[in-house]
Amino acid sequence: MTRPLRVGIQLPEVEREVRWPEVVAIARAAEQAGFDSIWLGDHLLYRGDDRPERGPWDVWTQLAGLAATTERVKLGPLVACTAFHPPGLLARMAASVDEVSGGRLVFGIGAGWNEAEFRAFGIPYDRRVSRFEEAFEIVRRLVAGERVTFRGRFHEVEDAVLLPPPARRIPLMIGANAPRMLSIALPHVESWNTWHTHYRNTPEGFSLHNAQVSEAAERAGRDPATLERSACVLVSAGGNDERPETSPPVEAERLADHLRELEEAGADEAILVASPITETSVRELAAVLSS
């Protein structure tokens, strides 16, 4: 049976300085307007390009607050970097947010990529995929309710367990495209997500990218039909352009058609990266999709 495309919203990250009252207002607007999910980036700092240095709020603190101030929408990091916390503590934070939300967390996870923030906060940048592989095993087993002993090159836990125990097996989403990352994660995750720049923000690009992920799933011993596919979509929502990106944005008036084409290309979910991202733009995009 064909599943209807789910549509989510990414909340502001580094477009401008956004304080908590506006974050809550945008999240509540997204929930009231009928969007299925809201997402927050996990970064520490951006610098080194032609814009002023900037960074978002801590993703797990914000997710916990949103879990308590929303009722229906799914919530998730897009995506949590395993390098930023010891894996056991990362699993504990995810389990706590899932509990506060009443079982609405989708645990997006990845290895990170922005070297500047790693260096700034003293986090090792070398062998990121090898470090991710060890951390991922610990995290995924803990949030599944297992008791874990693991001794690796980078991480070690001894009889670790999450207490209180998670109320459910928290679903995992991998945010990665490189072959080795996919080979590590695809046997274990419920879904895969890609950023709009990786598929040029077009249904045709997503179709090709999606086929590659299906091939990677088969190589990893996973039935591709059991893997959900999630695509971030850059959308021009009028007003000032807050996200100068390398892929062309979808104009708001074409969004409904674009999402239908994206669904035909194999997407189960679209996460809108609106520019600008405001309470007004969220409501306007919802109105476009419902018309």
VEXTI-583207 format. One record per atom (N, C-alpha, C): x, y, z; residue in one letter. Coordinates in pm, whole numbers, plus 32768, in hexadecimal, padded with zeros to 4 digits. Example, Ala and Ser with C-alpha at 12.3 -4.5 7.8 and 13.67 -1.06 7.14 Angstrom:
// residues 2
85277DC7830CA;84CE7E3E830CA;85287EB6830CA;85057F1F82C4S;85577F9682CAS;850A80038313S;
// end
This chain:
// residues 291
80557F898000M;800080008000M;8058807C8000M;803780DD7FACT;808281587FA6T;806981AD8022T;80D281D98062R;80C6822C80D9R;80C582BF80B0R;806E831180EAP;806E83A080C8P;80EF83E280F9P;811E844280AAL;8198848980CEL;818384DA814EL;81DA84C681B0R;81D98518822AR;822B85968210R;82028605824FV;824686848238V;826986C382BFV;82E886E082D0G;8318871E834BG;835787A58331G;837F87E8839CI;83BC886D8395I;843D886D83E7I;84A988A083ABQ;852188B983FBQ;85158943843BQ;852C894A84BCL;852789CA8503L;85A98A1884EAL;85A98A9A8509P;86218AEB84EFP;869D8AAF852EP;870B8ABC84E4E;878B8A888515E;87EE8AFB8524E;88218B2F84B3V;88838B9C84BAV;885E8C0E845BV;87E28C0F842DE;87BA8C7983D1E;87C28D028413E;879F8D068492R;87A38D8184E1R;879F8D568573R;87AC8DB385CFE;87A38D90865CE;870F8D858683E;86E78D0E86ADV;865A8CF486CEV;86518CCC8761V;86058D1587AFR;85F58CF9883DR;85838C958853R;85818C5B88CBW;85268BEE88EAW;84938C1088CFW;845F8C8488F2P;83D18C9E88D5P;83AE8C908841P;840A8CBB87E9E;83EE8CAC875AE;83F98C1B872EE;84598BD28766V;84648B428746V;83E18AFC8767V;83AC8B1687DFV;832E8AD68808V;82BC8B0187ADV;82B78B81878AA;824A8BB38735A;824C8B6F86ADA;82C38B5E8672I;82CC8B1C85EFI;82A58A8985FBI;82D48A478665A;82B289B98678A;821C89A6868AA;81DF89FA86DBR;814E89EE86F0R;81018A0E8671R;81328A6E8624A;80F28A8E85A4A;80F88A168546A;816D89D28543A;817A895C84EEA;811B88EE8518A;810E88D9859BE;80B3887285CBE;8022889785ADE;7FFC891285C8Q;7F73893D85AFQ;7F50893A851BQ;7FB2895484C6A;7F9989578436A;7F9388CD83F7A;7FB588658444G;7FA687DD8412G;8024879983E4G;809887D983F5F;8114879583D0F;812A871C842AF;817386BB83F6D;8183863B843CD;81F78639849ED;825A868F8489S;82D2868784DCS;831A870D84DDS;836E87218544I;83C68795854CI;84528765856FI;84B687AA8537W;853F877B853EW;859D87ED8563W;860987CA85A9L;866E882B85D3L;86F887F785ABL;874B88528573G;87D3882C8554G;8827881C85D1G;888F87C985C8D;88EB87B48638D;897587E6860FD;89908863862FH;8A14889D8613H;8A3F88F28689H;8AC1890B8691L;8AFB895986FDL;8B2389E486CFL;8B5289ED8651L;8B8B8A6C8623L;8BA38A63858CL;8B828ACF8547Y;8BAA8ADF84BBY;8C078B5884B2Y;8C758B48846BR;8CCF8BB88450R;8D258B9483D7R;8D658BFA83A1G;8DC48BDF8336G;8D8E8BF782ABG;8D0E8C1D829ED;8CD98C40821AD;8CCA8CD78213D;8C7B8D0881B4D;8C708D9881A2D;8C048DD781F9D;8BD08D898259R;8B6B8DBF82B4R;8BA48DC58343R;8B698E17839BP;8B9A8E1C8425P;8B8F8D938469P;8BE78D7A84CAE;8BDD8CFB8511E;8B588CF5855CE;8B228C7B8567R;8A9B8C6A859AR;8A8A8BDB85C9R;8A228BC28618G;8A068B3A8646G;897A8B32867DG;89408ABB867EP;88BA8AA886B5P;88BF8A878749P;88498A858787W;883F8A578812W;885C89C1881AW;887B89928892D;8890890388A8D;881588B48880D;882888518829V;87B7880C87EDV;876687BB8853V;87A8877B88B3W;875F8722890DW;871087718976W;874687E289A3T;86FB883789FET;867F886E89B9T;8690889A893DQ;862088D088F0Q;85B7886488D3Q;85E387EC88AFL;858587808895L;8535875C8912L;8577875D8985A;853087408A02A;84C487A98A1BA;84E788298A05G;848588928A17G;8411888689B6G;843088648939L;83C5885488D5L;837087D888F1L;83AE87718929A;836186F9894DA;82F5871A89B2A;8313877B8A0AA;82B487A18A73A;8250880A8A45A;8269884B89D3T;821288B889A7T;81C688978927T;81D7881E88F4T;818787EE8882T;8142876E88ACT;80E28742885BE;809486CD8880E;8093865E8819E;809C8681879AR;8083861D8731R;80F9860386D6R;8140866B86AEV;81A8865D8648V;821B86048679V;825685BD861BK;82D285778639K;834385DE8642K;83A985BC868EL;8419861586A7L;849B85CC868AL;85008617865CG;857F85D48649G;85F18633862EG;866C8606864BP;86E3864F861FP;86FF862E858EP;872C86938544L;8748868084B6L;87D986AA849AL;883A865284B6V;882D85D98507V;889085E3857AV;887E859385E4A;88D785978657A;896185638632A;89C785AE8656C;8A518586863AC;8A85852F86ADC;8AAF84B6868DT;8ADD845A86F6T;8B5E848A8737T;8BA784E386F4A;8C278511872DA;8C168574879EA;8BA185B187ABF;8B90861E880AF;8B7885F08899F;8B58857188ADH;8B3D853D8933H;8B6E84AB893BH;8B97847C89B0P;8BB083EC89BFP;8B33839F8998P;8B41832E8955P;8ACA82EA891EP;8A6482C28987P;8A90829989FDG;8A3082748A64G;89DC82EA8A91G;8A1B83608A9CL;89D083D78AC4L;897484068A54L;899F83F689D8L;894984198967L;88CA83C38968L;88DA83438982A;886782EA898AA;880A831289FCA;884483388A6ER;87F283628AE0R;87A183E08ABFR;87DF84408A7EM;879884BA8A5AM;8725849D89FBM;873F84468999A;86D58422893BA;866183DD8982A;8680838289DDA;8616833B8A25A;85C4839B8A7AA;860683FF8AB5S;85BF845F8B09S;856384B68AB5S;859284E68A42V;853E853789EAV;84C884E489B7V;84E084678996D;847384128968D;840A840189D4D;843683F58A4FE;83D783E68ABFE;838584668AD2E;83C884D98AD1V;838085588AE3V;831A856D8A73V;833F854389FAS;82E685598987S;827684F4897DS;8277848E89D1G;8212842589C5G;822983C9894FG;82A983B3892DG;82CA835688C1G;82C583948838G;82F38412882BR;82ED845587A9R;83768471876CR;83E1844387AAL;8467845F8777L;848984048701L;84C18440869AV;850783F7862FV;859A841C863FV;85EB83BB865CF;867783D18682F;86CE83D58604F;86D6844E85C7G;873384608558G;87C18462858BG;881C84228540I;88A384108572I;8906841184FEI;897E84448518G;89E6844984B2G;8A6E846284F0G;8AD48471849BA;8B5F847D84CAA;8B8E850C84D4A;8B43856D849DG;8B7185F7849AG;8BCE860F8425G;8BE0868F8402W;8C3286B0838DW;8C7B87368399W;8C4D878E83F2N;8C7E881883F6N;8CFB8822844DN;8D6E881C840CE;8DEC88148457E;8E00888884B6E;8DD089008491A;8DE7897684E4A;8DAE89648570A;8D37892A857CE;8CFC891B8600E;8D4188AE8650E;8D708846860EF;8DBD87DF8654F;8E3A881E8691F;8E8588698640R;8F0188A68670R;8EE6890A86E0R;8E7D895B86CFA;8E6189C48731A;8E44898B87BBA;8DFF891887C0F;8DD788DF8840F;8E2C8868886BF;8E9E88568828G;8EFD87EF8854G;8ECE8761883EG;8E81874B87D4I;8E4C86C587B5I;8E9E86898745I;8ED1860E8753P;8F2285D386E9P;8ED585CA8665P;8F1885F485FAY;8EDA85F28574Y;8F0A857C8520Y;8F7A8541854AD;8FB384D484FBD;8F5E8454850BD;8F6083FF84A7R;8F20837B84AAR;8E8E838484D8R;8E4883E6849ER;8DBE83FF84CAR;8D63838684B1R;8D7583418442V;8D1C82D08424V;8D3A825B8481V;8DB98243849ES;8DDC81D884FCS;8DA681F78587S;8DB1827585AFR;8D79829D8630R;8CE1828E8630R;8CA382B685C1F;8C1282A885B7F;8BE9821585C1F;8C3281BE857FE;8C0C8131857DE;8C0480F9860BE;8C668119865EE;8C6380E986E8E;8BF4812B8738E;8BE781B0872BA;8B7F81F68776A;8AF481C7874EA;8AE181B286CDF;8A5E8189869AF;8A34810386D4F;8A9280A686DEE;8A6E80248717E;8A40803387A7E;8A86808387F4I;8A6080978880I;89D880DB888AI;89C681478840V;894A81948846V;88D28140881BV;88DD810087A8R;886980B88773R;8840804487CER;88A18004880BR;88807F958864R;88427FC688E6R;887580358919L;883D806B8995L;87AD809B8981L;879280E68916V;870981198903V;86A880AB88DCV;86DE803788B6A;86887FC3889EA;866A7F77891DA;86A37FA4898FG;86887F648A0FG;86EC7EFB8A39G;875C7EF089F0E;87C07E8B8A11E;881B7EBA8A82E;885A7E598AC3R;88C87E718B21R;89477E5C8AD1R;89A27EBE8AD3V;8A0E7EBF8A71V;8A977EC28AB6V;8AEC7E668A8CT;8B7B7E6B8AA9T;8BC37E728A23T;8C1A7ED58A15F;8C5E7EE98995F;8CE77F2489B0F;8D4D7EEC8970R;8DD57F21897CR;8E0C7F3488EFR;8E1B7FB188C9G;8E4F7FD18846G;8ECC8026884FG;8EF7805887DDR;8F6D80AE87DAR;8F4E81388813R;8ED4816787FFF;8EB181F18824F;8E4C81F98897F;8DFD819288A9H;8D928196890CH;8D8F81128959H;8D67811E89D6E;8D5E80A88A2CE;8CEE80BD8A91E;8C9880578A9EV;8C3280578B07V;8C327FCE8B49V;8C0F7FCB8BC7E;8C117F4F8C15E;8B8A7F3C8C57E;8B3D7EDB8C23D;8ABA7EBA8C5CD;8A617F378C63D;8A607F858BF8A;8A0F7FFF8BF3A;897E7FDD8BD7A;892480288C15V;889480128C02V;884D80968C1BV;87E180AD8BD5L;879381268BE8L;8729810E8C52L;8730815D8CBDL;86CE81568D29L;86A281E18D4EL;861E81F88D56P;85B2819C8D37P;85BA816A8CA7P;858780F48C8DP;859080BD8C07P;8538810A8BA6P;856281198B27P;850C81588AC4P;8486810F8AB9P;841D815B8AA2A;8398811F8A97A;838680D38A15A;83DF80EB89B5R;83D380A98932R;845D80A688F2R;8469805F8884R;84E380618834R;84E080E087DFR;8537813D87FCI;853481C087BAI;856281B18728I;851381E286C8P;853A81D4863CP;85B382298618P;860A81F485C5L;86858236859CL;867D8260850AL;86B782D384EBM;86C183058462M;8751832B8447M;878D82F783DCI;8817831A83BBI;88188390835CI;886883F3837DG;887D84648325G;8908845B82EAG;8916840F827DA;899983F98241A;898583C981B2A;89EE83D78162N;89E883AD80D6N;8A62835D80AAN;8AD0836780F4A;8B4A832180CCA;8B38828A80DBA;8B73823C8082P;8B5E81AB8081P;8B7D81668106P;8BEC818B8146R;8C0E814581C2R;8BAA81668231R;8B8281E5823BM;8B1D820B829FM;8A9C81BD8288M;8A7181B2820CL;89F7816881EEL;8A0680D48210L;8A7B809C81F6S;8A8F800E8215S;8A877FF382ABS;8AB0805482FBI;8AAA8047838DI;8A1C805283C0I;89D380B4838CA;895280D883C8A;88DA8091838CA;88DA8077830AL;8860804782C9L;882A7FC28300L;887E7F688332P;88427EEF836BP;87ED7F0883E8P;87F67F818424H;87BA7F9584A7H;8755800784B0H;875280618450V;86FE80D9845DV;867680C2841BV;861681148446E;859181108409E;858A8168838CE;85DD81D28387S;85D2822E8317S;8659826C82F6S;866082A5827FW;86D782EA824BW;86AD83758220W;870183D8823EN;86E584638219N;8758849D81C9N;873684F28169T;879C8538811CT;877A85CC8114T;87E286208117W;87D486B0810CW;87BF86D6807AW;877E87488063H;8758876C7FDBH;87CF877E7F7CH;884187A87FB1T;88B487BB7F59T;88E987387F1FT;88CE86C97F61H;890286487F32H;88B786147EB9H;883D86457EA2Y;87F186167E2DY;87C1868B7DD7Y;880286FF7DEAR;87E887777D9AR;875987AA7DACR;8714877E7E13N;868F87B17E34N;862A879A7DC4N;863C872D7D79T;85E0870D7D0CT;85AD867E7D1CT;853386607CF0P;850185D77CF4P;855885787CA4P;858C85A77C31E;85E185517BDFE;8662852D7C29E;869B85927C6BG;871485787CB8G;86FA851B7D2CG;8687852C7D6DF;866684D37DDDF;865284447DACF;861284337D3AS;85FB83AD7D05S;867F83637CF0S;86E283A77CB7L;876483697CA2L;87A9834A7D27L;87A583A97D81H;87E283987E05H;879E83277E52H;871B83237E49N;86CC82BD7E8EN;86F082317E5CN;870482257DD8A;872A81A37D9FA;87B181757DD5A;880C81D47DE6Q;888F81B17E1DQ;888381807EADQ;882981BC7EF9V;881581917F84V;87D581067F87V;877B80EA7F2BS;874180647F23S;87AC7FFC7F06S;8808801E7EADE;88777FC27E90E;88CF7FB07F0BE;88E7801C7F54A;893780127FCEA;88F17FBC8036A;886C7FC8803FA;88217F75809DA;882F7EE2807AA;88257EC27FFCE;88347E367FD1E;88BE7E017FF2E;89257E517FDAR;89AE7E277FFBR;89BE7E118090R;89737E5D80E1A;897C7E518173A;89227DE281A8A;88DC7D9B814FG;88857D2E817AG;87FD7D5C81A9G;87D57DD3817ER;87547E0C81A8R;86F47E0D8133R;86787DE4814AD;86117DEE80E4D;85F47E8280CDD;86107EBA8056P;85FA7F498040P;856A7F758059P;850B7F1A8047A;847E7F3F8059A;845D7F5D80EBA;84B17F338147T;84977F4A81D6T;84D77FCB8208T;851C801481B1L;8562808E81D8L;8513810881ABL;84EB815E8207E;84A681D881E2E;850A824181B3E;84DA82978158R;853282FA8119R;850083878139R;855C83DC8166S;853C84648192S;859584C68147S;8558852F810FA;85A3859180C1A;858A861E80F5A;85F58668810FC;85E886F58131C;85D4874480B0C;857A87A580B6V;855587F3803FV;85658887805EV;85BD88CB8015L;85CD895B8026L;855A89A27FDEL;851389F68029V;849C8A3A7FF5V;84AA8AD08005V;84928B197F9AS;848F8BAA7FA1S;84048BD57FCFS;83FC8C108046A;837C8C338080A;83628CCA807BA;83A78D128020G;83938DA18016G;83E68DEC807EG;83EC8E6E8070G;84398EBC80D0G;84CE8EAE80B7G;851D8ECA811CN;85AE8EC5810FN;85E08E36810BN;86418E1C80B5D;867D8D9780ABD;86DE8D86811FD;86BD8D2B817BE;87118D1881F1E;87788CA981DFE;87698C578177R;87C08BE38169R;87FE8BE180DER;886A8C2A80C9P;88B08C1F8049P;88E98B938039P;88B58B487FDBE;88DC8ABC7FC9E;89068AA57F37E;893E8A307F1DT;896D8A127E96T;890189D47E3FT;889289A67E78S;8828896C7E28S;87B789D07E15S;877289CE7DA2P;87068A2E7D8AP;868E8A107DE2P;86558A757E24P;85E18A5D7E79P;85638A437E27P;850589FC7E64V;848189E97E29V;842C8A627E4EV;83ED8A9D7DECE;83948B0E7E09E;83168ADB7E4EE;82E28B2A7EABA;82718AFE7EFDA;81FA8AD47EA8A;81DF8B1C7E3BE;816A8AFC7DE9E;81788A787D9FE;81F38A457D97R;820989C27D56R;821A89527DBAR;821189717E3BL;8235890F7EA0L;81DE88927E9BL;815B88A17E8FA;8103882C7E8FA;812787CE7E1CA;813C88057DA5D;816287B27D33D;81EA87727D49D;824787BF7D81H;82CD878B7D9BH;82C887147DFBH;8277871F7E63L;826F86B27EC4L;822E86367E88L;81CB864A7E30R;819085D57DEBR;81F985907D96R;824C85DE7D51E;82B685A37CFFE;832085607D55E;833C859A7DC6L;839E855F7E21L;836A84D97E57L;82EB84D47E76E;82AF84577EA5E;82B583EC7E38E;829984147DBDE;82A283B57D4DE;833183837D3AE;839283D67D62A;841F83AF7D57A;844C83557DC9A;83F4833C7E2CG;841382DC7E94G;841A83137F21G;83FC83937F34A;840583CC7FBBA;838A83A8800EA;83A18387808CD;8335837280EDD;831D83F08140D;838184498142E;837A84BF8197E;83C785308154E;839285AA8160A;83D986228136A;83E4867E81AEA;845D86AE81C9I;8474870D8235I;8492879381F5I;843887F38207L;8445887481C5L;84AB88CC820EL;850B88FD81C2V;856D895D81F3V;854589E281B5V;84F18A2C81FBA;84B58AA581C4A;85128B1C81D2A;85138B70816DS;85618BEB8171S;85098C5F8146S;84E28CB681A7P;85088CB58235P;84B48C528284P;84E38C2E82FBI;84988BD68353I;84648C2A83C7I;83E28C4683C1T;839E8C978425T;83168C598440T;82D48C8984A8E;824C8C5A84C2E;81F28C78844BE;82028CEB840FT;81B08D11839BT;81CA8CB58324T;824A8C9A8306S;82688C458292S;82368BB782A6S;823C8B858321V;82088AFE833DV;81738AF7831FV;81298B5A834DR;80978B5A8335R;80798B6D82A0R;80C78BBF825CE;80B18BD481CDE;80CD8B56817DE;81378B0F819FL;81548A928159L;80E98A2A8172L;80B88A2381EDA;804A89C7820CA;7FD089E881B9A;7FB38A6881A9A;7F3E8A90815AA;7F508A6A80C8A;7FCA8A798093V;7FE68A518009V;7FCD89BC7FF6V;7FF9896B8056L;7FEB88DA804AL;7F5C88AA805DL;7F0A88F880A2S;7E8088CE80BBS;7E1F89038054S;7E4E895A7FFAS;7DF489977F98S;7DDD893C7F20S;
// end
